[in-house]
Amino acid sequence: MNKPLHIDFVSDVVCPWCVVGLGGLETALDRLKAEGVTADVHFQPFELNPNMAPEGENIVEHIGAKYGSTPEQSAANREMIRARAAEVGFDMKMTADSRIWNTFDAHRLLHWAGEVSAEAQKALKQSLFARHFTEGRNISDAGVLTAAAEQAGLDRAEAAEVLASGRYVDAVRQAQALWRQRGINSVPAVVVEGKYLISGGQPAEVFEDALRRIAAEPKTQMA
């Protein structure tokens, strides 16, 4: 059995393409198990909108101001993402009334979950995606965040303490700065073995091919 690949999944919880990318990555890893290729996935923080106000912004207005998209272009993009998300089994329900929220506290909670276990961190990531994209909840709200933590199998009271105390503020900011210093300016960014970058919400076949080739490289070349 080969040593598990180290994968850093750099993403934001309000990034729809991150949902698609994670689904593609997980499908690829599931297919590769039969070949002895496994991976340890670590979720790393990235804020698409670090200056987002507490009240958030309407998605159509936000995308229009940030990228110059018309409401019609925004609607077409949402439909394309919905279809891609459905391919990986995710129910994406963004509408013209959806909102974008500040995600810094969500990243603090994910950092804590990662200290508990990789499984807990993954479960929380998936729970946050569902809260935001399927249920349309405010993921900057402490109650929504602690409920997501509880659903992921984490202790809700400790999650509330993490949020109220300001724990992991410095750790998350340092991690965000580190990935930006490494040239990550858009997400999802899937970094394998600290040196191979797979960008964007790729289909499972793209991840599968890339990970198979990386795993086949001589171990002396792998960090």
Phi, psi and chi 1 to 4 in degrees:
 res  aa     phi    psi   chi1   chi2   chi3   chi4
   1 MET       -  130.1  179.4   67.2   67.9      -
   2 ASN   -71.9  154.6  -65.7  -33.9      -      -
   3 LYS   -64.0  136.8  178.6 -177.6  176.4 -178.4
   4 PRO   -57.3  139.9  -24.3   34.5      -      -
   5 LEU   -70.2  143.5  -64.3  170.7      -      -
   6 HIS   -93.1  119.6 -178.4  100.5      -      -
   7 ILE  -121.3  125.3  -63.2  179.2      -      -
   8 ASP  -102.2  119.1  -70.9  -60.1      -      -
   9 PHE  -102.6   99.6 -169.3   90.4      -      -
  10 VAL   -89.1  122.5 -170.9      -      -      -
  11 SER  -163.4  170.9   61.3      -      -      -
  12 ASP  -122.3  151.2 -162.0   -2.7      -      -
  13 VAL   -80.8   -4.0  -67.4      -      -      -
  14 VAL  -108.3   17.8  -67.3      -      -      -
  15 CYS   -99.6  107.2  163.8      -      -      -
  16 PRO   -64.4  -33.0   23.8  -34.0      -      -
  17 TRP   -69.1  -20.9  -73.8  111.0      -      -
  18 CYS   -69.8  -34.0  -65.4      -      -      -
  19 VAL   -62.4  -47.2  174.8      -      -      -
  20 VAL   -62.9  -44.4  174.4      -      -      -
  21 GLY   -64.7  -41.0      -      -      -      -
  22 LEU   -65.8  -40.1 -179.0   57.2      -      -
  23 GLY   -61.9  -41.6      -      -      -      -
  24 GLY   -65.4  -41.2      -      -      -      -
  25 LEU   -64.1  -45.6  173.9   62.6      -      -
  26 GLU   -64.9  -38.5  -69.0 -178.4  -34.2      -
  27 THR   -63.5  -43.4  -61.0      -      -      -
  28 ALA   -62.2  -44.8      -      -      -      -
  29 LEU   -64.5  -35.7  -71.5  171.8      -      -
  30 ASP   -64.4  -40.8 -169.1   53.8      -      -
  31 ARG   -67.6  -33.8  -67.1  173.8 -178.3  173.5
  32 LEU   -81.1  -10.1  -71.3  168.1      -      -
  33 LYS   -57.1  -38.1  -76.5 -179.6 -178.3  177.3
  34 ALA   -64.4  -21.1      -      -      -      -
  35 GLU   -96.6    5.1  -58.9  175.2   30.9      -
  36 GLY    81.1   12.6      -      -      -      -
  37 VAL   -95.4  118.8  178.5      -      -      -
  38 THR  -128.6  170.6   60.1      -      -      -
  39 ALA  -152.3  149.7      -      -      -      -
  40 ASP  -103.6  116.6  -67.1  -33.2      -      -
  41 VAL  -101.1  128.2 -179.7      -      -      -
  42 HIS  -119.8  126.7  -54.3  -94.0      -      -
  43 PHE   -88.7  125.6  -66.9   96.8      -      -
  44 GLN  -112.6  146.1  -56.2  -67.1  -11.0      -
  45 PRO   -80.4  142.9   31.8  -36.8      -      -
  46 PHE  -153.4  126.5 -173.1   99.1      -      -
  47 GLU  -103.5  117.0  -72.3 -179.5   89.0      -
  48 LEU   -66.4  -32.4  -72.2  170.3      -      -
  49 ASN  -135.6   73.6  -51.8  -70.7      -      -
  50 PRO   -63.4  -20.3   21.7  -33.5      -      -
  51 ASN  -100.9   15.7  -61.1  -44.2      -      -
  52 MET   -61.2  132.6  178.8   63.2   65.9      -
  53 ALA   -70.3  156.6      -      -      -      -
  54 PRO   -56.5  -32.6  -25.8   35.0      -      -
  55 GLU   -79.3   -5.0   66.3  -89.1   18.0      -
  56 GLY    70.6 -172.2      -      -      -      -
  57 GLU  -141.4  148.7  -68.9 -178.5   15.1      -
  58 ASN   -61.6  137.7  170.7  -90.1      -      -
  59 ILE   -63.2  -40.7 -171.1  171.2      -      -
  60 VAL   -67.1  -43.3  177.3      -      -      -
  61 GLU   -65.8  -40.7  -64.5  173.5   -2.2      -
  62 HIS   -64.3  -49.2  175.2   78.5      -      -
  63 ILE   -64.9  -36.3  -64.0  -60.7      -      -
  64 GLY   -64.4  -43.6      -      -      -      -
  65 ALA   -71.1  -36.4      -      -      -      -
  66 LYS   -81.2  -39.6 -170.1  171.0 -175.6  177.3
  67 TYR  -119.4   -4.6  -58.0  108.3      -      -
  68 GLY    77.8   17.5      -      -      -      -
  69 SER   -76.4  141.6  -59.8      -      -      -
  70 THR   -79.0  162.8   66.4      -      -      -
  71 PRO   -56.5  -35.9  -29.3   37.4      -      -
  72 GLU   -67.5  -42.2  -67.0   75.4   18.3      -
  73 GLN   -65.9  -38.3  -70.4  170.4  -31.4      -
  74 SER   -63.6  -41.8 -175.6      -      -      -
  75 ALA   -64.3  -42.0      -      -      -      -
  76 ALA   -65.0  -38.1      -      -      -      -
  77 ASN   -67.3  -39.6 -168.8   49.7      -      -
  78 ARG   -62.5  -39.2  -72.3 -163.5  -55.3  -85.4
  79 GLU   -67.8  -39.1  175.7   55.8   28.0      -
  80 MET   -63.3  -44.0  176.1  176.9   61.1      -
  81 ILE   -66.3  -39.3  -65.9  171.3      -      -
  82 ARG   -58.2  -43.5 -174.8 -155.0   62.8   75.3
  83 ALA   -66.2  -41.9      -      -      -      -
  84 ARG   -66.3  -38.2  -73.2  -69.1  -52.3  -80.0
  85 ALA   -66.4  -38.6      -      -      -      -
  86 ALA   -61.9  -32.6      -      -      -      -
  87 GLU   -63.4  -26.5  -69.1  174.8   -0.3      -
  88 VAL  -106.0   17.1  -65.7      -      -      -
  89 GLY    80.5   22.1      -      -      -      -
  90 PHE  -111.1  135.6 -172.9   88.8      -      -
  91 ASP   -91.4   94.7 -172.4   10.6      -      -
  92 MET   -90.2  118.9 -176.6   78.0   65.9      -
  93 LYS  -121.5   37.7  -69.9 -175.3  175.5  178.1
  94 MET   -65.6  139.6  -72.6 -171.4  -63.3      -
  95 THR  -132.4  179.1   71.6      -      -      -
  96 ALA   -65.9  -15.2      -      -      -      -
  97 ASP   -97.9   -1.1  -65.5  -37.7      -      -
  98 SER   -65.5  158.7  -64.7      -      -      -
  99 ARG  -125.7  153.4  -62.7 -174.4   73.2   77.4
 100 ILE  -101.0  136.0  -58.0  -71.2      -      -
 101 TRP  -119.7  163.0  -56.4  101.4      -      -
 102 ASN   -68.8  135.7 -173.4  -70.3      -      -
 103 THR  -117.0    9.5   59.4      -      -      -
 104 PHE   -61.5  -44.3 -173.3   72.8      -      -
 105 ASP   -65.4  -34.6  -78.9  -13.3      -      -
 106 ALA   -61.4  -39.2      -      -      -      -
 107 HIS   -69.6  -34.2  -73.7  -60.5      -      -
 108 ARG   -63.3  -41.5  -72.3 -159.2  -66.4  124.6
 109 LEU   -67.3  -37.9 -146.4   56.0      -      -
 110 LEU   -64.8  -36.8  -77.7  162.8      -      -
 111 HIS   -62.4  -45.5 -174.9   96.1      -      -
 112 TRP   -60.5  -44.9  162.8   64.2      -      -
 113 ALA   -60.4  -36.3      -      -      -      -
 114 GLY   -64.8  -28.2      -      -      -      -
 115 GLU   -75.4  -24.5  -68.5 -167.3  -16.2      -
 116 VAL   -74.0  -54.6  174.3      -      -      -
 117 SER  -174.6  158.3   71.0      -      -      -
 118 ALA   -63.5  -36.7      -      -      -      -
 119 GLU   -65.5  -40.4  -67.5   76.9   13.1      -
 120 ALA   -66.5  -39.0      -      -      -      -
 121 GLN   -65.4  -42.7 -171.0 -178.3   46.0      -
 122 LYS   -64.0  -43.1  175.5 -176.8  173.7 -179.0
 123 ALA   -63.0  -39.7      -      -      -      -
 124 LEU   -67.8  -40.9  178.1   58.2      -      -
 125 LYS   -58.0  -46.8 -174.3   75.9  166.3 -177.0
 126 GLN   -65.9  -37.7  -67.5  172.3  -32.9      -
 127 SER   -65.6  -39.7 -178.8      -      -      -
 128 LEU   -67.4  -40.8  -69.8  169.8      -      -
 129 PHE   -57.2  -45.9  -82.3  153.5      -      -
 130 ALA   -65.2  -42.7      -      -      -      -
 131 ARG   -58.1  -43.9  -72.1  -72.3 -167.9  -76.9
 132 HIS   -77.8  -55.3  177.8   59.5      -      -
 133 PHE   -85.8  -27.8  -69.6  111.0      -      -
 134 THR   -97.5  -42.4  -55.4      -      -      -
 135 GLU   -96.4  -14.8  -59.5  174.9   13.2      -
 136 GLY    67.5   31.9      -      -      -      -
 137 ARG   -86.3  160.8  -55.6  -65.3  -64.2  -82.3
 138 ASN   -83.4  101.0  175.9   -1.3      -      -
 139 ILE   -84.6   13.7   55.9  167.6      -      -
 140 SER   -98.4   -4.7   68.1      -      -      -
 141 ASP   -83.2  130.6  179.4   82.7      -      -
 142 ALA   -61.7  -37.1      -      -      -      -
 143 GLY   -65.1  -40.9      -      -      -      -
 144 VAL   -65.6  -41.3  173.1      -      -      -
 145 LEU   -66.6  -43.4  -70.4  171.8      -      -
 146 THR   -70.0  -31.7   55.3      -      -      -
 147 ALA   -66.0  -39.5      -      -      -      -
 148 ALA   -63.5  -39.7      -      -      -      -
 149 ALA   -63.3  -43.7      -      -      -      -
 150 GLU   -62.8  -41.4 -175.0  175.1   43.3      -
 151 GLN   -62.0  -32.2 -176.8 -172.5   49.9      -
 152 ALA   -79.8    1.5      -      -      -      -
 153 GLY    90.7   10.4      -      -      -      -
 154 LEU   -94.0  163.6  -68.3  155.3      -      -
 155 ASP   -77.4  118.5 -176.6   85.3      -      -
 156 ARG   -65.3  -38.4 -174.6  165.0 -174.2  166.6
 157 ALA   -64.7  -40.6      -      -      -      -
 158 GLU   -69.6  -36.1 -173.3  172.2   -2.0      -
 159 ALA   -60.3  -42.1      -      -      -      -
 160 ALA   -63.7  -38.0      -      -      -      -
 161 GLU   -67.0  -39.3 -168.6  -81.5  -31.6      -
 162 VAL   -58.4  -47.7  168.0      -      -      -
 163 LEU   -66.3  -43.9  -65.2  173.7      -      -
 164 ALA   -71.2  -31.1      -      -      -      -
 165 SER   -84.9  -17.0   67.7      -      -      -
 166 GLY    81.5   15.4      -      -      -      -
 167 ARG   -59.9  145.2  -77.0  164.0   60.4 -173.1
 168 TYR    72.5   11.1  -53.4  115.7      -      -
 169 VAL   -58.6  -51.7  166.5      -      -      -
 170 ASP   -66.3  -39.3  -69.5  -18.2      -      -
 171 ALA   -62.7  -42.3      -      -      -      -
 172 VAL   -68.9  -42.8  170.4      -      -      -
 173 ARG   -62.6  -39.6  -65.6 -158.9 -168.6  -75.1
 174 GLN   -66.5  -40.3  -70.7  168.7    7.4      -
 175 ALA   -65.8  -41.3      -      -      -      -
 176 GLN   -61.7  -43.8  -70.7  178.0  -39.0      -
 177 ALA   -63.6  -39.8      -      -      -      -
 178 LEU   -60.4  -46.6  173.4   65.1      -      -
 179 TRP   -70.0  -32.6  -70.3  104.6      -      -
 180 ARG   -67.5  -39.1  -72.8 -166.5  178.0  -84.2
 181 GLN   -62.5  -29.3  -70.8  167.9    6.8      -
 182 ARG   -84.3    6.1  -68.4  179.5  176.2  178.1
 183 GLY    93.5   10.6      -      -      -      -
 184 ILE   -85.0  110.7  -57.4  -58.5      -      -
 185 ASN  -119.7   -3.0  -63.9  -54.6      -      -
 186 SER  -147.9  156.0   62.2      -      -      -
 187 VAL  -134.6  157.8  -69.6      -      -      -
 188 PRO   -74.9  146.6   30.4  -37.5      -      -
 189 ALA  -124.2  117.9      -      -      -      -
 190 VAL  -104.9  110.5 -179.1      -      -      -
 191 VAL  -106.6  118.3 -178.4      -      -      -
 192 VAL  -105.9  128.9 -173.2      -      -      -
 193 GLU    55.5   26.9  -67.4  -65.8  -44.4      -
 194 GLY    72.7    3.5      -      -      -      -
 195 LYS  -145.2  -11.8   58.7 -179.2  180.0  178.2
 196 TYR  -107.6  125.1  -56.2   96.3      -      -
 197 LEU  -109.2  127.5  173.7   63.5      -      -
 198 ILE  -117.0  114.0  -52.5  169.8      -      -
 199 SER  -100.5  144.3  -63.1      -      -      -
 200 GLY    87.6  173.5      -      -      -      -
 201 GLY   -80.7   72.2      -      -      -      -
 202 GLN   -75.8  153.0  -59.3  -67.7  -16.2      -
 203 PRO   -67.0  160.9  -17.5   30.4      -      -
 204 ALA   -56.4  -36.5      -      -      -      -
 205 GLU   -61.8  -35.3  -68.4   73.1   20.6      -
 206 VAL   -67.9  -46.2  172.2      -      -      -
 207 PHE   -62.4  -43.4  -75.3  113.8      -      -
 208 GLU   -59.2  -47.2 -173.9  177.8   -5.2      -
 209 ASP   -64.6  -45.0  179.7   63.3      -      -
 210 ALA   -65.3  -45.3      -      -      -      -
 211 LEU   -67.6  -35.3  -64.7  175.9      -      -
 212 ARG   -62.8  -43.7 -178.2 -178.7  -71.2  111.5
 213 ARG   -67.5  -40.4  -74.1 -173.5  -73.8  106.8
 214 ILE   -65.1  -44.4  -67.0  168.9      -      -
 215 ALA   -63.9  -27.5      -      -      -      -
 216 ALA   -81.7  -10.9      -      -      -      -
 217 GLU   -68.4  149.0  -70.0 -152.7   -1.5      -
 218 PRO   -54.7  136.1  -26.3   35.8      -      -
 219 LYS   -60.0  -25.1  -72.0 -177.6  172.1   57.9
 220 THR   -67.2  -19.5   54.7      -      -      -
 221 GLN   -94.4   -4.0  -64.8 -177.1   21.2      -
 222 MET   -98.4  132.3  -65.7  173.0   65.1      -
 223 ALA   -71.8      -      -      -      -      -
